[in-house]
Amino acid sequence: MDKEEVKMVKIKNSDPSAIGLFGLAMVTLVASSQKLGITSGLSFIIPWAMFLGGIAQLYASIEDAKRENTFGATAFGAYGFFWLAIGTSWMISMGVFGEVLAESVDPKQLGFAFLGYLIFTVFMTIGAMETHKLLFSIFFVINFLFIGLALDSFGIGGDFPHKLAAYSEIIISLLSFYGAGAAVLNEHFGKEFLPVGKPFGIFK
């Protein structure tokens, strides 16, 4: 009797970090313009929150999951869902889903959501220490973004939390643009074209 020959085929997917970081860079760039007072309103921020902040990062999460990258899949997935949720929250406050929902909005509920994401970001920041220094820097600044957003939603600290969130977003955007460029060009050229810094080597 012939024995059946079983072959294991592993499909190698490309690194989705570039599209995920680009999505983060774009949405924080557009959102920061409103917080800094350069632009006004939320109408034209919502599409970027949904498609770049949300869907692009969710796509990166799914692709990272296929690569068995738990850290990347968790990070892109969690922040992708965040931007979908925040975009929906903006639409609720603007009355897109009716006056009843808009009139019952309580900003402090968002404050608790931001607090939860701050907790999440803290342990993701620790994990990022063993990826590379650029990614660690992005997570490090995201902590300050959520601190600012949470305090602002709770009405604590006057105008300072709003400014903290605004400047944190623009820094996150610039770092993420660099990260997206590094993810593409380093792989494209097969060498470290844009340095991202070695892991800290503390926990591994």
C-alpha beads as a LAMMPS data file, in Angstrom:
LAMMPS data file: protein, C-alpha beads

204 atoms
203 bonds

1 atom types
1 bond types

-500.0 500.0 xlo xhi
-500.0 500.0 ylo yhi
-500.0 500.0 zlo zhi

Masses

1 110.0

Atoms # bond

1 1 1 0.000 0.000 0.000
2 1 1 1.309 3.398 -0.952
3 1 1 1.663 5.801 1.885
4 1 1 0.085 9.189 1.376
5 1 1 2.657 11.921 1.271
6 1 1 1.641 14.932 3.317
7 1 1 3.262 18.246 2.529
8 1 1 2.977 21.292 4.749
9 1 1 2.830 24.493 2.743
10 1 1 3.358 27.765 4.539
11 1 1 2.330 30.932 2.758
12 1 1 4.557 33.876 3.563
13 1 1 2.709 37.185 3.813
14 1 1 4.316 40.576 3.462
15 1 1 4.855 42.707 6.558
16 1 1 1.645 44.766 7.116
17 1 1 3.331 47.221 9.496
18 1 1 3.722 49.872 6.812
19 1 1 0.014 50.145 5.972
20 1 1 -0.929 49.948 9.644
21 1 1 1.482 52.700 10.656
22 1 1 0.482 54.787 7.643
23 1 1 -3.150 54.525 8.724
24 1 1 -2.215 55.657 12.233
25 1 1 -0.084 58.489 10.855
26 1 1 -2.856 59.803 8.623
27 1 1 -5.663 59.775 11.175
28 1 1 -3.575 61.391 13.917
29 1 1 -2.350 64.045 11.482
30 1 1 -5.884 65.013 10.469
31 1 1 -7.260 64.750 14.027
32 1 1 -4.434 66.855 15.478
33 1 1 -5.208 69.677 13.057
34 1 1 -8.613 70.059 14.706
35 1 1 -7.257 69.862 18.259
36 1 1 -4.591 72.456 17.440
37 1 1 -7.243 74.817 16.061
38 1 1 -5.839 74.772 12.519
39 1 1 -9.096 73.247 11.246
40 1 1 -12.577 73.076 12.742
41 1 1 -15.316 70.494 13.067
42 1 1 -15.243 66.717 12.861
43 1 1 -17.033 66.020 9.562
44 1 1 -13.911 65.516 7.460
45 1 1 -12.027 63.719 10.251
46 1 1 -14.572 60.902 10.447
47 1 1 -13.691 59.269 7.068
48 1 1 -10.009 59.182 7.967
49 1 1 -10.838 57.759 11.391
50 1 1 -12.965 55.032 9.830
51 1 1 -10.872 54.062 6.823
52 1 1 -7.267 54.861 7.794
53 1 1 -7.417 54.681 11.575
54 1 1 -9.917 51.825 11.584
55 1 1 -9.940 49.625 8.498
56 1 1 -6.256 50.024 7.553
57 1 1 -5.140 49.001 11.029
58 1 1 -7.624 46.123 11.164
59 1 1 -6.247 44.879 7.848
60 1 1 -2.737 45.046 9.318
61 1 1 -3.989 43.177 12.384
62 1 1 -5.431 40.332 10.310
63 1 1 -2.253 40.032 8.253
64 1 1 -0.083 40.054 11.381
65 1 1 -2.268 37.296 12.833
66 1 1 -1.533 35.187 9.734
67 1 1 2.160 35.750 10.398
68 1 1 1.624 34.559 14.014
69 1 1 2.653 37.984 15.288
70 1 1 0.503 38.250 18.410
71 1 1 1.900 41.638 19.424
72 1 1 1.307 43.285 16.045
73 1 1 -2.122 41.709 15.587
74 1 1 -3.221 42.850 19.043
75 1 1 -1.872 46.380 18.663
76 1 1 -3.259 47.101 15.202
77 1 1 -6.541 45.378 16.035
78 1 1 -7.113 47.239 19.292
79 1 1 -6.294 50.669 17.862
80 1 1 -8.216 49.928 14.666
81 1 1 -11.354 49.229 16.692
82 1 1 -10.615 52.338 18.770
83 1 1 -10.810 54.609 15.735
84 1 1 -13.979 52.934 14.497
85 1 1 -15.519 53.452 17.926
86 1 1 -14.379 57.062 18.254
87 1 1 -15.605 57.867 14.743
88 1 1 -19.000 56.397 15.615
89 1 1 -19.011 58.386 18.877
90 1 1 -18.416 61.597 16.932
91 1 1 -21.302 60.757 14.611
92 1 1 -23.578 60.120 17.597
93 1 1 -22.696 63.499 19.132
94 1 1 -23.338 65.193 15.782
95 1 1 -26.832 63.714 15.583
96 1 1 -26.195 61.335 12.681
97 1 1 -28.101 58.575 14.479
98 1 1 -30.875 60.816 15.778
99 1 1 -31.480 63.471 18.404
100 1 1 -32.241 61.017 21.218
101 1 1 -28.712 59.563 21.145
102 1 1 -27.112 62.976 20.661
103 1 1 -28.933 64.500 23.621
104 1 1 -27.977 61.667 25.977
105 1 1 -24.219 61.888 25.306
106 1 1 -22.069 61.885 28.447
107 1 1 -18.390 62.740 27.698
108 1 1 -17.284 61.020 30.897
109 1 1 -18.169 57.656 29.348
110 1 1 -15.540 58.349 26.696
111 1 1 -13.206 59.237 29.539
112 1 1 -13.522 55.733 30.929
113 1 1 -12.893 54.295 27.448
114 1 1 -9.734 56.416 27.162
115 1 1 -8.689 55.231 30.627
116 1 1 -9.089 51.617 29.518
117 1 1 -6.974 52.253 26.441
118 1 1 -4.344 53.938 28.589
119 1 1 -4.067 50.767 30.671
120 1 1 -3.806 48.716 27.471
121 1 1 -1.153 51.040 26.026
122 1 1 1.003 50.846 29.151
123 1 1 1.558 47.094 28.846
124 1 1 1.885 47.349 25.069
125 1 1 4.603 49.960 25.619
126 1 1 6.477 47.452 27.776
127 1 1 6.158 44.873 24.988
128 1 1 7.335 47.386 22.390
129 1 1 10.647 47.679 24.227
130 1 1 11.608 44.326 22.707
131 1 1 10.613 45.197 19.128
132 1 1 12.555 48.334 18.254
133 1 1 13.044 51.806 19.687
134 1 1 10.895 53.591 17.104
135 1 1 7.840 51.479 17.903
136 1 1 8.520 51.958 21.608
137 1 1 8.589 55.731 21.049
138 1 1 5.207 55.632 19.279
139 1 1 3.592 53.665 22.108
140 1 1 5.272 55.889 24.708
141 1 1 3.672 59.006 23.212
142 1 1 0.296 57.264 22.787
143 1 1 0.212 57.006 26.592
144 1 1 0.252 60.796 26.814
145 1 1 -2.465 61.029 24.172
146 1 1 -4.805 58.904 26.266
147 1 1 -3.880 60.768 29.453
148 1 1 -4.844 64.025 27.740
149 1 1 -8.031 62.605 26.227
150 1 1 -9.139 61.046 29.525
151 1 1 -8.506 64.166 31.603
152 1 1 -10.221 66.340 29.006
153 1 1 -13.297 64.077 28.958
154 1 1 -13.501 64.154 32.745
155 1 1 -13.135 67.945 32.734
156 1 1 -9.907 67.881 34.719
157 1 1 -6.982 70.256 34.200
158 1 1 -8.580 73.017 32.154
159 1 1 -7.126 73.494 28.674
160 1 1 -3.897 71.584 29.371
161 1 1 -5.194 68.034 28.639
162 1 1 -6.581 69.162 25.268
163 1 1 -3.203 70.619 24.293
164 1 1 -1.406 67.524 25.586
165 1 1 -3.587 65.329 23.369
166 1 1 -3.099 67.631 20.378
167 1 1 0.692 67.718 20.537
168 1 1 0.853 64.010 21.329
169 1 1 -1.144 63.271 18.174
170 1 1 1.128 65.288 15.916
171 1 1 4.216 63.578 17.387
172 1 1 2.572 60.157 16.948
173 1 1 1.792 61.069 13.352
174 1 1 5.363 62.083 12.502
175 1 1 6.856 59.004 14.183
176 1 1 4.344 56.750 12.418
177 1 1 5.085 58.271 9.008
178 1 1 8.748 57.523 9.623
179 1 1 7.883 54.005 10.781
180 1 1 5.779 53.338 7.692
181 1 1 8.594 54.564 5.481
182 1 1 11.116 52.394 7.309
183 1 1 8.905 49.302 7.047
184 1 1 8.603 49.737 3.272
185 1 1 12.078 50.926 2.332
186 1 1 14.077 48.655 4.631
187 1 1 12.407 45.578 3.182
188 1 1 12.409 46.967 -0.354
189 1 1 16.157 47.637 -0.344
190 1 1 17.000 44.618 1.790
191 1 1 18.940 46.667 4.306
192 1 1 18.421 49.203 7.096
193 1 1 17.750 52.212 4.890
194 1 1 15.936 54.039 7.706
195 1 1 17.157 53.013 11.174
196 1 1 14.519 52.138 13.768
197 1 1 16.757 51.306 16.699
198 1 1 17.503 47.925 18.241
199 1 1 15.385 46.399 21.028
200 1 1 16.297 47.434 24.568
201 1 1 17.134 43.825 25.445
202 1 1 15.869 44.125 29.014
203 1 1 13.262 41.362 29.041
204 1 1 14.702 39.013 26.423

Bonds

1 1 1 2
2 1 2 3
3 1 3 4
4 1 4 5
5 1 5 6
6 1 6 7
7 1 7 8
8 1 8 9
9 1 9 10
10 1 10 11
11 1 11 12
12 1 12 13
13 1 13 14
14 1 14 15
15 1 15 16
16 1 16 17
17 1 17 18
18 1 18 19
19 1 19 20
20 1 20 21
21 1 21 22
22 1 22 23
23 1 23 24
24 1 24 25
25 1 25 26
26 1 26 27
27 1 27 28
28 1 28 29
29 1 29 30
30 1 30 31
31 1 31 32
32 1 32 33
33 1 33 34
34 1 34 35
35 1 35 36
36 1 36 37
37 1 37 38
38 1 38 39
39 1 39 40
40 1 40 41
41 1 41 42
42 1 42 43
43 1 43 44
44 1 44 45
45 1 45 46
46 1 46 47
47 1 47 48
48 1 48 49
49 1 49 50
50 1 50 51
51 1 51 52
52 1 52 53
53 1 53 54
54 1 54 55
55 1 55 56
56 1 56 57
57 1 57 58
58 1 58 59
59 1 59 60
60 1 60 61
61 1 61 62
62 1 62 63
63 1 63 64
64 1 64 65
65 1 65 66
66 1 66 67
67 1 67 68
68 1 68 69
69 1 69 70
70 1 70 71
71 1 71 72
72 1 72 73
73 1 73 74
74 1 74 75
75 1 75 76
76 1 76 77
77 1 77 78
78 1 78 79
79 1 79 80
80 1 80 81
81 1 81 82
82 1 82 83
83 1 83 84
84 1 84 85
85 1 85 86
86 1 86 87
87 1 87 88
88 1 88 89
89 1 89 90
90 1 90 91
91 1 91 92
92 1 92 93
93 1 93 94
94 1 94 95
95 1 95 96
96 1 96 97
97 1 97 98
98 1 98 99
99 1 99 100
100 1 100 101
101 1 101 102
102 1 102 103
103 1 103 104
104 1 104 105
105 1 105 106
106 1 106 107
107 1 107 108
108 1 108 109
109 1 109 110
110 1 110 111
111 1 111 112
112 1 112 113
113 1 113 114
114 1 114 115
115 1 115 116
116 1 116 117
117 1 117 118
118 1 118 119
119 1 119 120
120 1 120 121
121 1 121 122
122 1 122 123
123 1 123 124
124 1 124 125
125 1 125 126
126 1 126 127
127 1 127 128
128 1 128 129
129 1 129 130
130 1 130 131
131 1 131 132
132 1 132 133
133 1 133 134
134 1 134 135
135 1 135 136
136 1 136 137
137 1 137 138
138 1 138 139
139 1 139 140
140 1 140 141
141 1 141 142
142 1 142 143
143 1 143 144
144 1 144 145
145 1 145 146
146 1 146 147
147 1 147 148
148 1 148 149
149 1 149 150
150 1 150 151
151 1 151 152
152 1 152 153
153 1 153 154
154 1 154 155
155 1 155 156
156 1 156 157
157 1 157 158
158 1 158 159
159 1 159 160
160 1 160 161
161 1 161 162
162 1 162 163
163 1 163 164
164 1 164 165
165 1 165 166
166 1 166 167
167 1 167 168
168 1 168 169
169 1 169 170
170 1 170 171
171 1 171 172
172 1 172 173
173 1 173 174
174 1 174 175
175 1 175 176
176 1 176 177
177 1 177 178
178 1 178 179
179 1 179 180
180 1 180 181
181 1 181 182
182 1 182 183
183 1 183 184
184 1 184 185
185 1 185 186
186 1 186 187
187 1 187 188
188 1 188 189
189 1 189 190
190 1 190 191
191 1 191 192
192 1 192 193
193 1 193 194
194 1 194 195
195 1 195 196
196 1 196 197
197 1 197 198
198 1 198 199
199 1 199 200
200 1 200 201
201 1 201 202
202 1 202 203
203 1 203 204
